[in-house]
Amino acid sequence: MMRWGSIIFSVPVILLLSLYAWELSIVTECIDQGLSYDFALEKCVTGVQNIETPYYARHTIFVNLMLLMSVVGSVLMTMAMIQRGMQRD
C-alpha cells in the first residue's frame, strides 16, 4: 500500500508541473519570435498579448482531479505507515 500511495501521490504533481512547464515554454517561444500567445486558441498570433489567464482557471476540473488524487495517495501512505508501526510491536 505504501508503494501505491507514493505513486498516486507523486505522479499527478509531476504531470501538472510538466504540463505547466510545457505551456510556459510555448508561450516563451512565441514571445521570443515577436508574437503573442492566444490562450483561447492555444497558438501564436500576431498582435498585442492578451491578458494571461492562469493554468488553473483554464483547466479547473483537471487540476482539481490531479490534486485530489495526490491527497488520496497521501492518505494511502499515511495508512500504510500507521499499519507498519502497529505491526512492529
N, C-alpha and C positions, 0 to 999 in steps of 0.2 A: 504494500500500500504506500510505503514511503517513496518508492521509485515512481509510481504512477502519479502521486501527488506532486513530486518535483517536476515531472514532465508537464502535467496540466498547469502547474503554476508558472513555469518559465516560458513555454512555447508561445502563448498569446502575447506576452510582453515583448518577446523578441520579434514576433510578427508585426506588432504595432509599430515598434521602433524602426523596423526595416521599411515598412510602407511609408512612414512619415519621412524617413531619410531619402527614399527613392523619389517621392514627390518634391521634396526640397531641392534635390539635385536637378530635376527637370526645370523647376522654376528658376534656379540659378543659371542654367544653360540659356534659357530664354532671355534673361536679363543681360547676360554676357554678350549675347548676339544683338542687343539693342532693341529687343522685342519685349512684349509684356505677356504674362500668362493669364489666360482667362480660366478661372476655376470652374465656372459653369460648363464651359465647353471642354475643359481639360486639354487645352492645347495652346501653343504660342500664337499670338495675334499681334498685329501692328496697332499702335495707338497707345493711349495712356493706360497705365497699370490700374486695374480696378482694385477696390478695397479687398484685401485678402480676408477670407473667412477661415476660421480655424478648422483644422482637420476634423476635430470632434464635431463641429457644427454641421459639417457636410456628410459625415459617416457616423451619426449618433448611435444607431442600433448596433452596428458592427463593433464600435469601440466599447459600448456597454456590455455586449456579449463576451468580448475578449476579457474585459476586466472581471466579469462575473466568473468566467472560467478560472481566472487566476485566483479568485477568492475560494472557489471550490477546491483548487489544488492546495491552497494553504491550509484549508480545513482538513483535507486528507492527510497532509504531512503532520499536522498537529495531532490528529487522532492516532497516527502510526507512532509518533514519539511517545504519546501517553501509554499506548499499549506495550511498547517495548520497555518502558520504565517499570510498568507493573509486572512484566514477566521476569525481570531480572531478580526480583526479591525472592 
